[in-house]
Amino acid sequence: MNEKERQLLQDEVGPAEPRLVVLSKAKIDTGLWWRRTPVWLCVVGDQLVMLSVARRRFIERVSIADCPSTHYNHASGELVIEPGEDLWVSRFPMSPGNAIRLLEVINPKALSLTL
């Protein structure tokens, strides 16, 4: 994470240290002219924090307890946060290895089904 991203995370969660930080392949518009910025997924306490920053800031957080159906979709190569109706971004392209690391923390039951 760069300094702006670390500062945004600290502003959102305070001094708590994240248990896990994973860079997804999802990219969103945060105010750069010709490119989008990647979205980070951070597990802090019992929260999943999704963030990206450039000229504008994007940050969303959801309680891990509120996303019991989160899983990895092998066909699309995406971690799917479910239920994610209220999230701006709920599908995160990433490697299976990174998805497994996140699922170990977010939804261990889905991990046994994934493998």
N, CA and C atoms as an extended XYZ file, in Angstrom:
345
Properties=species:S:1:pos:R:3:atomname:S:1:resname:S:1:resid:I:1 pbc="F F F"
N         0.837       -1.179        0.000 N   MET     1
C         0.000        0.000        0.000 CA  MET     1
C         0.884        1.245        0.000 C   MET     1
N         0.431        2.261       -0.717 N   ASN     2
C         1.185        3.508       -0.690 CA  ASN     2
C         0.740        4.346        0.518 C   ASN     2
N         1.346        5.480        0.699 N   GLU     3
C         1.088        6.302        1.882 CA  GLU     3
C        -0.362        6.796        1.942 C   GLU     3
N        -0.926        7.217        0.795 N   LYS     4
C        -2.316        7.680        0.772 CA  LYS     4
C        -3.271        6.571        1.179 C   LYS     4
N        -3.014        5.368        0.697 N   GLU     5
C        -3.883        4.239        1.020 CA  GLU     5
C        -3.780        3.876        2.500 C   GLU     5
N        -2.568        3.869        3.044 N   ARG     6
C        -2.389        3.596        4.475 CA  ARG     6
C        -3.084        4.665        5.326 C   ARG     6
N        -2.990        5.924        4.901 N   GLN     7
C        -3.623        7.011        5.643 CA  GLN     7
C        -5.142        6.885        5.613 C   GLN     7
N        -5.696        6.535        4.460 N   LEU     8
C        -7.138        6.349        4.345 CA  LEU     8
C        -7.603        5.214        5.257 C   LEU     8
N        -6.870        4.114        5.277 N   LEU     9
C        -7.216        3.000        6.154 CA  LEU     9
C        -7.154        3.418        7.618 C   LEU     9
N        -6.118        4.136        7.981 N   GLN    10
C        -5.974        4.594        9.360 CA  GLN    10
C        -7.092        5.575        9.731 C   GLN    10
N        -7.462        6.458        8.809 N   ASP    11
C        -8.561        7.390        9.065 CA  ASP    11
C        -9.867        6.643        9.300 C   ASP    11
N       -10.050        5.533        8.606 N   GLU    12
C       -11.300        4.774        8.709 CA  GLU    12
C       -11.364        3.892        9.954 C   GLU    12
N       -10.262        3.204       10.275 N   VAL    13
C       -10.306        2.217       11.366 CA  VAL    13
C        -9.521        2.628       12.596 C   VAL    13
N        -8.835        3.736       12.526 N   GLY    14
C        -8.040        4.165       13.674 CA  GLY    14
C        -6.699        3.443       13.709 C   GLY    14
N        -6.135        3.310       14.896 N   PRO    15
C        -4.791        2.737       14.996 CA  PRO    15
C        -4.739        1.210       14.889 C   PRO    15
N        -5.881        0.549       14.719 N   ALA    16
C        -5.905       -0.911       14.634 CA  ALA    16
C        -5.063       -1.386       13.452 C   ALA    16
N        -4.297       -2.430       13.682 N   GLU    17
C        -3.444       -3.005       12.643 CA  GLU    17
C        -4.236       -4.058       11.860 C   GLU    17
N        -4.231       -4.019       10.524 N   PRO    18
C        -4.964       -5.011        9.750 CA  PRO    18
C        -4.347       -6.409        9.908 C   PRO    18
N        -5.226       -7.419       10.000 N   ARG    19
C        -4.768       -8.810       10.064 CA  ARG    19
C        -4.317       -9.307        8.701 C   ARG    19
N        -4.955       -8.794        7.657 N   LEU    20
C        -4.667       -9.251        6.311 CA  LEU    20
C        -4.937       -8.117        5.342 C   LEU    20
N        -4.047       -7.932        4.376 N   VAL    21
C        -4.200       -6.916        3.339 CA  VAL    21
C        -3.919       -7.593        1.997 C   VAL    21
N        -4.885       -7.513        1.080 N   VAL    22
C        -4.753       -8.160       -0.227 CA  VAL    22
C        -5.115       -7.153       -1.314 C   VAL    22
N        -4.282       -7.073       -2.340 N   LEU    23
C        -4.556       -6.225       -3.497 CA  LEU    23
C        -5.344       -7.043       -4.515 C   LEU    23
N        -6.556       -6.571       -4.848 N   SER    24
C        -7.363       -7.264       -5.851 CA  SER    24
C        -7.009       -6.733       -7.237 C   SER    24
N        -7.550       -7.372       -8.248 N   LYS    25
C        -7.370       -6.906       -9.622 CA  LYS    25
C        -8.518       -6.002      -10.052 C   LYS    25
N        -9.486       -5.779       -9.141 N   ALA    26
C       -10.592       -4.860       -9.429 CA  ALA    26
C       -10.040       -3.439       -9.460 C   ALA    26
N       -10.523       -2.652      -10.403 N   LYS    27
C       -10.071       -1.263      -10.519 CA  LYS    27
C       -11.294       -0.369      -10.638 C   LYS    27
N       -11.210        0.792       -9.975 N   ILE    28
C       -12.323        1.732      -10.001 CA  ILE    28
C       -11.815        3.126      -10.325 C   ILE    28
N       -12.739        3.993      -10.654 N   ASP    29
C       -12.419        5.374      -10.988 CA  ASP    29
C       -12.305        6.191       -9.705 C   ASP    29
N       -11.097        6.660       -9.419 N   THR    30
C       -10.888        7.523       -8.257 CA  THR    30
C       -10.314        8.872       -8.675 C   THR    30
N       -10.576        9.252       -9.917 N   GLY    31
C       -10.228       10.596      -10.344 CA  GLY    31
C        -8.981       10.738      -11.188 C   GLY    31
N        -8.363        9.649      -11.596 N   LEU    32
C        -7.227        9.758      -12.517 CA  LEU    32
C        -7.773        9.799      -13.943 C   LEU    32
N        -7.141       10.554      -14.800 N   TRP    33
C        -7.684       10.766      -16.143 CA  TRP    33
C        -7.779        9.505      -16.977 C   TRP    33
N        -6.699        8.791      -17.128 N   TRP    34
C        -6.666        7.717      -18.106 CA  TRP    34
C        -6.581        6.321      -17.522 C   TRP    34
N        -6.692        6.216      -16.216 N   ARG    35
C        -6.616        4.871      -15.644 CA  ARG    35
C        -7.410        4.798      -14.349 C   ARG    35
N        -7.707        3.586      -13.993 N   ARG    36
C        -8.425        3.319      -12.755 CA  ARG    36
C        -7.424        2.820      -11.721 C   ARG    36
N        -7.794        2.891      -10.462 N   THR    37
C        -6.895        2.463       -9.396 CA  THR    37
C        -7.384        1.147       -8.797 C   THR    37
N        -6.464        0.301       -8.352 N   PRO    38
C        -6.845       -1.005       -7.804 CA  PRO    38
C        -7.481       -0.876       -6.422 C   PRO    38
N        -8.277       -1.877       -6.086 N   VAL    39
C        -8.980       -1.914       -4.803 CA  VAL    39
C        -8.255       -2.875       -3.863 C   VAL    39
N        -7.981       -2.409       -2.654 N   TRP    40
C        -7.386       -3.213       -1.595 CA  TRP    40
C        -8.497       -3.776       -0.721 C   TRP    40
N        -8.316       -5.007       -0.254 N   LEU    41
C        -9.213       -5.602        0.719 CA  LEU    41
C        -8.415       -5.817        1.991 C   LEU    41
N        -8.911       -5.279        3.092 N   CYS    42
C        -8.210       -5.342        4.371 CA  CYS    42
C        -9.143       -5.919        5.432 C   CYS    42
N        -8.638       -6.875        6.186 N   VAL    43
C        -9.394       -7.414        7.306 CA  VAL    43
C        -8.847       -6.755        8.563 C   VAL    43
N        -9.714       -5.986        9.221 N   VAL    44
C        -9.330       -5.271       10.437 CA  VAL    44
C       -10.364       -5.611       11.505 C   VAL    44
N        -9.934       -6.322       12.537 N   GLY    45
C       -10.872       -6.754       13.571 CA  GLY    45
C       -11.921       -7.653       12.968 C   GLY    45
N       -13.182       -7.303       13.130 N   ASP    46
C       -14.276       -8.092       12.555 CA  ASP    46
C       -14.878       -7.407       11.329 C   ASP    46
N       -14.092       -6.547       10.681 N   GLN    47
C       -14.547       -5.789        9.517 CA  GLN    47
C       -13.721       -6.118        8.281 C   GLN    47
N       -14.372       -6.109        7.127 N   LEU    48
C       -13.694       -6.174        5.842 CA  LEU    48
C       -13.770       -4.776        5.258 C   LEU    48
N       -12.603       -4.175        5.003 N   VAL    49
C       -12.530       -2.808        4.489 CA  VAL    49
C       -12.008       -2.864        3.059 C   VAL    49
N       -12.731       -2.217        2.135 N   MET    50
C       -12.325       -2.143        0.741 CA  MET    50
C       -12.000       -0.692        0.443 C   MET    50
N       -10.826       -0.446       -0.127 N   LEU    51
C       -10.435        0.948       -0.337 CA  LEU    51
C        -9.577        1.122       -1.572 C   LEU    51
N        -9.625        2.342       -2.081 N   SER    52
C        -8.795        2.776       -3.188 CA  SER    52
C        -8.725        4.296       -3.102 C   SER    52
N        -7.600        4.862       -3.491 N   VAL    53
C        -7.469        6.308       -3.384 CA  VAL    53
C        -6.555        6.840       -4.479 C   VAL    53
N        -6.920        7.981       -5.008 N   ALA    54
C        -6.093        8.783       -5.913 CA  ALA    54
C        -6.522       10.221       -5.628 C   ALA    54
N        -7.166       10.883       -6.580 N   ARG    55
C        -7.697       12.224       -6.292 CA  ARG    55
C        -8.934       12.143       -5.409 C   ARG    55
N        -9.720       11.098       -5.640 N   ARG    56
C       -10.895       10.853       -4.802 CA  ARG    56
C       -10.630        9.603       -3.976 C   ARG    56
N       -11.426        9.457       -2.929 N   ARG    57
C       -11.286        8.303       -2.040 CA  ARG    57
C       -12.485        7.381       -2.223 C   ARG    57
N       -12.199        6.092       -2.231 N   PHE    58
C       -13.249        5.079       -2.197 CA  PHE    58
C       -12.971        4.211       -0.976 C   PHE    58
N       -13.970        4.082       -0.117 N   ILE    59
C       -13.824        3.200        1.036 CA  ILE    59
C       -15.197        2.677        1.414 C   ILE    59
N       -15.250        1.387        1.623 N   GLU    60
C       -16.452        0.730        2.118 CA  GLU    60
C       -16.012       -0.266        3.158 C   GLU    60
N       -16.880       -0.511        4.122 N   ARG    61
C       -16.572       -1.530        5.116 CA  ARG    61
C       -17.829       -2.302        5.419 C   ARG    61
N       -17.623       -3.559        5.719 N   VAL    62
C       -18.730       -4.444        6.033 CA  VAL    62
C       -18.274       -5.378        7.144 C   VAL    62
N       -19.187       -5.706        8.021 N   SER    63
C       -18.868       -6.650        9.081 CA  SER    63
C       -18.713       -8.043        8.470 C   SER    63
N       -17.710       -8.766        8.902 N   ILE    64
C       -17.491      -10.123        8.397 CA  ILE    64
C       -18.708      -10.995        8.706 C   ILE    64
N       -19.348      -10.765        9.836 N   ALA    65
C       -20.540      -11.536       10.200 CA  ALA    65
C       -21.701      -11.298        9.239 C   ALA    65
N       -21.685      -10.161        8.529 N   ASP    66
C       -22.756       -9.829        7.597 CA  ASP    66
C       -22.556      -10.396        6.201 C   ASP    66
N       -21.483      -11.126        5.974 N   CYS    67
C       -21.249      -11.694        4.637 CA  CYS    67
C       -20.939      -13.192        4.734 C   CYS    67
N       -21.900      -13.977        5.240 N   PRO    68
C       -21.658      -15.402        5.455 CA  PRO    68
C       -21.586      -16.232        4.181 C   PRO    68
N       -22.074      -15.711        3.070 N   SER    69
C       -22.076      -16.479        1.819 CA  SER    69
C       -20.928      -16.091        0.894 C   SER    69
N       -19.952      -15.373        1.401 N   THR    70
C       -18.805      -14.974        0.590 CA  THR    70
C       -18.087      -16.220        0.087 C   THR    70
N       -17.714      -16.200       -1.198 N   HIS    71
C       -17.082      -17.374       -1.807 CA  HIS    71
C       -16.193      -16.950       -2.981 C   HIS    71
N       -15.423      -17.905       -3.477 N   TYR    72
C       -14.589      -17.674       -4.655 CA  TYR    72
C       -15.241      -18.363       -5.831 C   TYR    72
N       -15.452      -17.626       -6.912 N   ASN    73
C       -16.031      -18.175       -8.130 CA  ASN    73
C       -14.885      -18.560       -9.058 C   ASN    73
N       -14.654      -19.854       -9.198 N   HIS    74
C       -13.536      -20.326      -10.025 CA  HIS    74
C       -13.717      -19.970      -11.494 C   HIS    74
N       -14.959      -19.994      -11.967 N   ALA    75
C       -15.207      -19.720      -13.380 CA  ALA    75
C       -14.822      -18.296      -13.761 C   ALA    75
N       -15.116      -17.330      -12.885 N   SER    76
C       -14.805      -15.937      -13.195 CA  SER    76
C       -13.495      -15.479      -12.563 C   SER    76
N       -12.965      -16.252      -11.612 N   GLY    77
C       -11.741      -15.857      -10.920 CA  GLY    77
C       -11.948      -14.694       -9.971 C   GLY    77
N       -13.130      -14.647       -9.338 N   GLU    78
C       -13.471      -13.515       -8.478 CA  GLU    78
C       -13.862      -13.974       -7.077 C   GLU    78
N       -13.470      -13.177       -6.093 N   LEU    79
C       -14.000      -13.318       -4.753 CA  LEU    79
C       -15.310      -12.547       -4.749 C   LEU    79
N       -16.393      -13.204       -4.340 N   VAL    80
C       -17.718      -12.595       -4.364 CA  VAL    80
C       -18.172      -12.385       -2.924 C   VAL    80
N       -18.374      -11.118       -2.549 N   ILE    81
C       -18.852      -10.782       -1.213 CA  ILE    81
C       -20.376      -10.873       -1.237 C   ILE    81
N       -20.922      -11.794       -0.451 N   GLU    82
C       -22.375      -11.975       -0.413 CA  GLU    82
C       -22.855      -12.014        1.012 C   GLU    82
N       -23.967      -11.407        1.314 N   PRO    83
C       -24.720      -10.553        0.399 CA  PRO    83
C       -24.010       -9.220        0.201 C   PRO    83
N       -23.994       -8.740       -1.010 N   GLY    84
C       -23.270       -7.516       -1.316 CA  GLY    84
C       -24.110       -6.482       -2.028 C   GLY    84
N       -25.434       -6.562       -1.852 N   GLU    85
C       -26.327       -5.631       -2.550 CA  GLU    85
C       -26.029       -4.182       -2.207 C   GLU    85
N       -25.623       -3.921       -0.980 N   ASP    86
C       -25.390       -2.544       -0.541 CA  ASP    86
C       -23.984       -2.042       -0.859 C   ASP    86
N       -23.128       -2.915       -1.379 N   LEU    87
C       -21.752       -2.524       -1.680 CA  LEU    87
C       -21.650       -1.983       -3.098 C   LEU    87
N       -20.802       -0.983       -3.270 N   TRP    88
C       -20.569       -0.448       -4.608 CA  TRP    88
C       -19.840       -1.481       -5.456 C   TRP    88
N       -18.872       -2.173       -4.870 N   VAL    89
C       -18.137       -3.241       -5.538 CA  VAL    89
C       -18.258       -4.479       -4.665 C   VAL    89
N       -18.726       -5.588       -5.244 N   SER    90
C       -18.864       -6.814       -4.460 CA  SER    90
C       -18.153       -7.997       -5.096 C   SER    90
N       -17.564       -7.800       -6.271 N   ARG    91
C       -16.838       -8.871       -6.970 CA  ARG    91
C       -15.415       -8.388       -7.221 C   ARG    91
N       -14.462       -9.183       -6.765 N   PHE    92
C       -13.065       -8.783       -6.817 CA  PHE    92
C       -12.233       -9.839       -7.536 C   PHE    92
N       -11.825       -9.573       -8.775 N   PRO    93
C       -10.946      -10.513       -9.449 CA  PRO    93
C        -9.632      -10.644       -8.674 C   PRO    93
N        -9.182      -11.884       -8.487 N   MET    94
C        -7.922      -12.120       -7.786 CA  MET    94
C        -7.493      -13.556       -8.000 C   MET    94
N        -6.266      -13.826       -7.643 N   SER    95
C        -5.745      -15.182       -7.775 CA  SER    95
C        -6.408      -16.097       -6.756 C   SER    95
N        -6.479      -17.389       -7.035 N   PRO    96
C        -7.047      -18.317       -6.060 CA  PRO    96
C        -6.302      -18.293       -4.720 C   PRO    96
N        -4.999      -18.093       -4.757 N   GLY    97
C        -4.213      -18.046       -3.522 CA  GLY    97
C        -4.627      -16.894       -2.616 C   GLY    97
N        -4.797      -15.713       -3.193 N   ASN    98
C        -5.250      -14.570       -2.397 CA  ASN    98
C        -6.675      -14.775       -1.892 C   ASN    98
N        -7.518      -15.372       -2.720 N   ALA    99
C        -8.893      -15.637       -2.293 CA  ALA    99
C        -8.911      -16.613       -1.124 C   ALA    99
N        -8.082      -17.624       -1.159 N   ILE   100
C        -8.013      -18.587       -0.061 CA  ILE   100
C        -7.571      -17.902        1.218 C   ILE   100
N        -6.590      -17.020        1.127 N   ARG   101
C        -6.129      -16.290        2.315 CA  ARG   101
C        -7.259      -15.469        2.920 C   ARG   101
N        -8.041      -14.806        2.074 N   LEU   102
C        -9.170      -14.014        2.577 CA  LEU   102
C       -10.282      -14.897        3.132 C   LEU   102
N       -10.589      -15.982        2.433 N   LEU   103
C       -11.657      -16.864        2.899 CA  LEU   103
C       -11.308      -17.550        4.216 C   LEU   103
N       -10.036      -17.787        4.465 N   GLU   104
C        -9.633      -18.362        5.745 CA  GLU   104
C       -10.076      -17.469        6.899 C   GLU   104
N       -10.117      -16.170        6.655 N   VAL   105
C       -10.510      -15.217        7.689 CA  VAL   105
C       -12.005      -14.897        7.619 C   VAL   105
N       -12.524      -14.692        6.415 N   ILE   106
C       -13.903      -14.230        6.249 CA  ILE   106
C       -14.916      -15.363        6.405 C   ILE   106
N       -14.693      -16.472        5.713 N   ASN   107
C       -15.687      -17.535        5.680 CA  ASN   107
C       -15.016      -18.900        5.553 C   ASN   107
N       -14.499      -19.445        6.638 N   PRO   108
C       -13.814      -20.740        6.569 CA  PRO   108
C       -14.693      -21.868        6.030 C   PRO   108
N       -16.011      -21.797        6.213 N   LYS   109
C       -16.906      -22.833        5.702 CA  LYS   109
C       -16.885      -22.870        4.175 C   LYS   109
N       -16.846      -21.698        3.543 N   ALA   110
C       -16.794      -21.619        2.080 CA  ALA   110
C       -15.472      -22.167        1.573 C   ALA   110
N       -14.442      -22.044        2.367 N   LEU   111
C       -13.120      -22.533        1.967 CA  LEU   111
C       -13.154      -24.047        1.815 C   LEU   111
N       -13.815      -24.751        2.702 N   SER   112
C       -13.889      -26.204        2.595 CA  SER   112
C       -14.688      -26.618        1.367 C   SER   112
N       -15.669      -25.809        0.961 N   LEU   113
C       -16.429      -26.094       -0.242 CA  LEU   113
C       -15.654      -25.741       -1.513 C   LEU   113
N       -14.794      -24.713       -1.406 N   THR   114
C       -14.037      -24.249       -2.557 CA  THR   114
C       -12.987      -25.270       -2.982 C   THR   114
N       -12.310      -25.845       -2.011 N   LEU   115
C       -11.244      -26.791       -2.314 CA  LEU   115
C       -11.855      -28.109       -2.699 C   LEU   115
